[in-house]
């Protein structure tokens, strides 16, 4: 008895589907997403920092989707947007619309020269009655030539008072401009002098880390203070931070979802690369 004419066609289609499935699986990355983060730790606090700015729509969407996956996996509590545009930053505006959780707050930096008010403090609770301070400053107010203007002095006065009054276990200051200088030269020395007053305050009040746009390196340590730089628009990716009572671990997550760099900051300021 002859087989029905449709049987060979069905067998051929099944073989084709299996071949496509096998080729797709073989083409997938062998490492799990965000490999290298050692899994989640329920008692630790996670947050994300990212460089803002303008990007092509498809590039921006891809970055935000990668961030959303990390937020869901690690239950990140908030996002820090490193931008000179403040609330007008397009990444933050689209991120708050794209993310499925409306409860996820975004905190953003800004750069201004003529008005104050771009600085604020957020106190976040950690397990065992510990706390984390995230203090955002407007570095634009500190860039003027010559002596600082009224707004710049007001901000420094506010920062000193805030750090002096806090009893938090971790203190992270966030600003747009990088402060660490990696190379000598006229331009580098000029940049160092502009923000010298800010760095002296960090040292005096034992700030643990300064988070900013990326300068000459992604991570630099000066005495007990770590400078952490976020990748810009040309090098897509973001930082995932894990905060515990004893250490802050920072992972650089690439646009492909891989951890390509890691730094560990211990409570006493010793950093391990």
C-alpha positions in Angstrom: 0.0 0.0 0.0 1.5 3.4 -1.0 2.0 6.1 1.6 -0.2 9.2 1.3 1.5 11.9 -0.8 1.5 14.4 2.1 3.7 12.2 4.4 7.1 13.0 2.7 6.2 16.7 2.8 5.4 16.5 6.5 8.6 14.7 7.3 10.6 17.2 5.3 9.0 20.1 7.1 9.7 18.5 10.5 13.4 18.0 9.6 13.7 21.6 8.5 12.2 22.9 11.7 14.5 20.8 13.8 17.5 22.0 11.8 16.6 25.6 12.3 16.1 25.1 16.0 19.4 23.3 16.3 21.2 26.1 14.4 19.6 28.8 16.6 20.6 27.0 19.8 24.2 26.6 18.6 24.4 30.3 17.7 23.4 31.4 21.2 26.0 32.6 23.7 27.2 29.8 25.9 27.5 32.0 29.0 24.4 32.7 30.9 23.1 36.3 30.9 25.1 38.6 33.2 27.6 35.8 33.8 30.1 36.7 36.5 27.8 38.3 39.1 27.7 35.2 41.3 23.9 35.2 41.5 21.6 37.3 43.6 22.0 37.9 47.3 18.7 38.5 48.9 20.0 40.6 51.8 22.1 42.9 49.5 20.8 46.1 47.8 21.2 46.4 44.0 21.0 49.5 41.9 22.0 50.6 38.4 23.9 53.6 37.1 24.0 54.5 33.4 25.4 57.3 31.2 22.5 59.3 29.7 22.5 61.4 26.6 21.2 61.1 23.0 21.4 57.7 21.2 19.8 56.3 18.0 16.4 55.0 18.9 17.2 51.3 18.3 20.4 51.6 20.3 18.6 53.3 23.2 15.8 50.7 23.2 18.3 47.8 23.2 20.2 49.4 26.2 17.0 49.9 28.1 15.8 46.4 27.5 19.1 45.0 28.9 18.7 47.3 31.9 15.2 46.1 32.5 16.4 42.4 32.5 18.9 43.2 35.2 16.4 45.2 37.2 14.0 42.2 37.2 16.7 39.6 37.9 18.4 41.4 40.8 15.4 43.4 42.0 17.3 46.7 41.6 15.8 49.4 43.8 16.6 52.5 41.7 18.5 53.8 38.7 21.1 56.7 38.7 21.2 58.5 35.4 24.5 60.3 34.7 23.6 63.2 32.4 24.2 66.9 31.9 20.5 67.3 30.9 18.7 66.6 34.2 15.1 65.6 33.8 15.3 66.4 30.1 17.6 63.5 29.5 16.0 61.3 26.7 17.3 58.0 28.2 15.6 58.7 31.5 12.4 59.9 29.9 12.1 56.8 27.7 13.3 54.5 30.5 10.5 55.5 32.8 8.0 54.8 30.1 9.5 51.5 28.9 10.2 49.8 32.3 7.2 47.7 33.4 7.7 48.7 37.0 6.5 52.3 37.7 7.8 51.9 41.2 11.4 52.1 40.1 12.7 55.6 40.8 15.3 57.3 38.5 17.7 59.9 40.0 19.5 62.1 37.5 22.4 64.6 37.6 22.4 67.8 35.7 24.9 70.5 34.8 24.0 74.2 35.2 26.0 77.4 35.7 23.5 80.0 36.7 20.9 78.5 39.0 21.1 76.3 42.1 19.0 73.4 43.4 20.4 70.6 41.3 21.7 68.8 44.3 19.9 66.5 46.7 20.3 63.5 49.1 18.6 60.2 49.1 18.9 57.9 52.1 18.3 54.2 51.4 17.9 51.6 54.1 20.0 48.5 54.2 19.6 45.3 56.3 20.8 45.2 59.9 19.8 48.9 60.4 22.5 50.1 58.1 22.0 53.0 55.6 23.4 54.2 52.2 23.5 57.9 51.3 23.3 58.7 47.6 24.2 62.4 47.3 23.8 64.1 43.9 25.7 67.3 43.2 25.6 69.7 40.3 29.2 69.9 39.1 28.3 72.7 36.6 28.1 75.1 39.5 31.7 74.5 40.3 33.3 75.0 36.8 33.4 78.8 36.6 36.8 80.4 36.2 38.2 82.3 39.2 36.4 82.1 42.6 33.2 80.2 42.9 30.0 82.0 42.5 27.2 82.2 45.0 25.4 79.1 43.8 28.7 77.1 43.8 29.5 78.1 47.4 25.9 77.4 48.5 26.2 73.9 47.1 29.6 73.3 48.9 28.1 74.6 52.1 25.1 72.3 51.7 27.4 69.3 50.9 29.6 69.9 54.0 26.5 70.1 56.2 24.9 67.0 54.7 28.0 64.9 55.1 28.7 66.2 58.6 25.2 65.4 59.8 24.9 61.9 58.2 25.6 58.7 60.1 25.2 56.4 57.1 27.5 53.5 56.7 28.0 54.1 53.0 28.4 57.5 51.3 28.2 57.8 47.5 28.4 61.2 45.8 27.1 61.4 42.2 28.0 64.1 39.7 28.3 64.4 35.9 31.9 65.5 35.5 34.8 63.0 36.3 37.1 64.2 38.9 40.0 61.7 38.7 43.0 62.9 36.7 45.1 60.1 35.1 47.5 62.1 33.0 49.7 65.1 33.6 49.3 68.1 31.4 47.9 71.6 31.2 44.4 70.4 30.6 44.5 67.8 33.3 45.9 70.2 35.9 43.2 72.7 35.1 40.5 70.2 35.6 42.0 69.1 38.9 42.0 72.7 40.3 38.4 73.3 39.3 37.1 70.5 41.5 39.8 70.6 44.2 37.4 71.9 46.8 35.0 69.1 46.1 37.7 66.4 46.5 38.9 67.9 49.8 35.4 67.6 51.2 35.2 64.0 50.0 38.4 63.2 51.9 37.5 65.1 55.1 34.1 63.4 55.5 35.1 59.9 54.3 33.1 59.6 51.1 33.4 56.1 49.9 32.9 56.6 46.1 32.3 59.2 43.5 30.1 58.1 40.6 30.2 60.1 37.3 30.6 60.0 33.6 33.7 58.0 32.5 37.0 60.0 32.4 40.3 58.5 31.5 39.5 55.2 33.3 36.4 53.3 34.4 37.7 52.9 38.0 40.4 54.8 39.8 41.2 54.7 43.5 42.8 57.7 45.4 43.5 56.9 49.0 40.2 55.6 50.5 38.0 57.1 47.7 37.0 55.2 44.6 36.1 57.0 41.4 33.6 55.0 39.3 33.0 56.1 35.7 30.0 55.2 33.6 30.5 54.4 29.9 29.2 57.1 27.5 27.2 57.0 24.4 30.0 55.5 22.3 30.5 52.5 24.5 27.0 51.2 25.5 26.7 49.5 28.8 25.9 50.3 32.4 27.0 49.6 35.9 25.3 47.2 38.3 26.1 47.9 42.0 25.6 45.5 44.8 25.7 47.0 48.3 26.2 45.0 51.4 27.1 45.9 55.0 30.8 45.2 54.3 31.4 45.9 50.6 30.2 47.5 47.4 30.7 45.4 44.3 30.4 47.2 40.9 29.9 45.2 37.6 30.3 46.8 34.2 27.6 45.1 32.1 28.1 45.4 28.3 25.3 45.9 25.8 25.4 42.2 25.1 24.6 41.4 28.7 28.1 40.2 29.7 30.1 41.3 32.8 33.4 42.5 31.4 34.8 44.4 34.5 34.4 44.2 38.2 35.6 46.2 41.2 35.1 45.7 44.9 35.2 48.5 47.5 35.5 47.4 51.1 34.2 49.4 54.0 37.7 50.7 54.8 38.2 51.9 51.3 40.5 49.1 50.0 39.6 48.3 46.4 40.2 45.0 44.6 40.2 45.0 40.8 
